Amino acid sequence: MKKLVRDKIPEFATYASYRQLKPEEREDALKNKIVEEANEVKAAPDDQNLLEELADVYTVLEAFLDFKNISKEELLKQVKAKKAEKGGFTKFLLMNTDK
């Protein structure tokens, strides 16, 4: 299995080999990692595990923003704009397009 791991993983997971990704490989690795972490959020069995997995998603998001040179302020501006246009997720609306 090949996947992006946190910087300190090689210090204690010595059974694996590691290499630094080339710049052209990094965006796909970050996209795959955020999907992996989102799936772990979905599978979290309890609130403590959920919190840990959400922290992982946040950490990957921070790395992605840094990689793309996007500031947190720029991201939050986009969040605000989308909320103004389409709303948030506070009403928990489920859309059904089946006829």
N, C-alpha and C positions, 0 to 999 in steps of 0.2 A: 504494500500500500504506500502511495506517495501522497503527502499532503503538507500544506503549510503549517508550521508549528511555531509556538512562541519562542522567543530568543533564548531562554534559559533551559529549554527542553534537552538539548544535547549534554548539559551538565549532569543529568541524572538518568536519561534514557540512553545509556551507552551501548545498548544492543543494536542500535540502528546506525546507518550511515547518513550523512548530511552533506548538502552542498548549498551554496548561496544561489538563489535564483537570478538569472539574467534579467536585466530591466524589461525586456519584452515578454517575459514569463510572469511577471509580478501581478499584472492586472487580473489575468485569468485566475491566478492562485488566490487572490483576495476575493474575487467573486465566488469561487468554489468554497472558500472558507466561510464566507458569510451565509451561504446556503447550508453548509454543514452545521454551523452554529444555530441557525434558525430551526433546522430539523431537531436539534437537541433541545431547543426551547419547547417545541411541540411535544417532545417525548418526556419532558421533565415530570417526574412522578410526585413531586411535592414542592411547596413554596420555597424551601431553602435551595433545592436543586434548580428551580426556576430562576431564582435570583442569580445564582452562579452562571447559568447559561445566558441570561440577559446581559450580565457583565461581560461575558465572552463576546456576544454580538456587538456590544458597545465598543469593546477594545478593537475588534476587527474594523468597525466603522471608523474609529479614530485613525487607524493605520491607513485605511482607504482614503480618507480625507487628506491625510498627510501626503500619501503617494500621489494624489491628483492635485496637490497644492490648492485645496479648497479649505477655506477657513471655517471654523465652527459658526462664525457670524454669518457667513454666506449661506451655509446650510440652514441655519435657523431662519434666515430671511426667506429662503425657499419654502420652508415648512410653514411659515406664517402666510405666505402668498397662497399656497395650496389650501390651507385651512380657510382662508377668506373666500376662495373660489368654490371649493367643494365641501368644506366642513371638515370636522375631525371624525373621531370614532366614539363619541360620547353617548350616542343614542343606541348603539349596538344594533343597527339596522341590517337585516339579512335580505339580500336581493335574490329573488327567484325569477329566472327567465324562462322556466318551463311553462308550457301552455296547458 
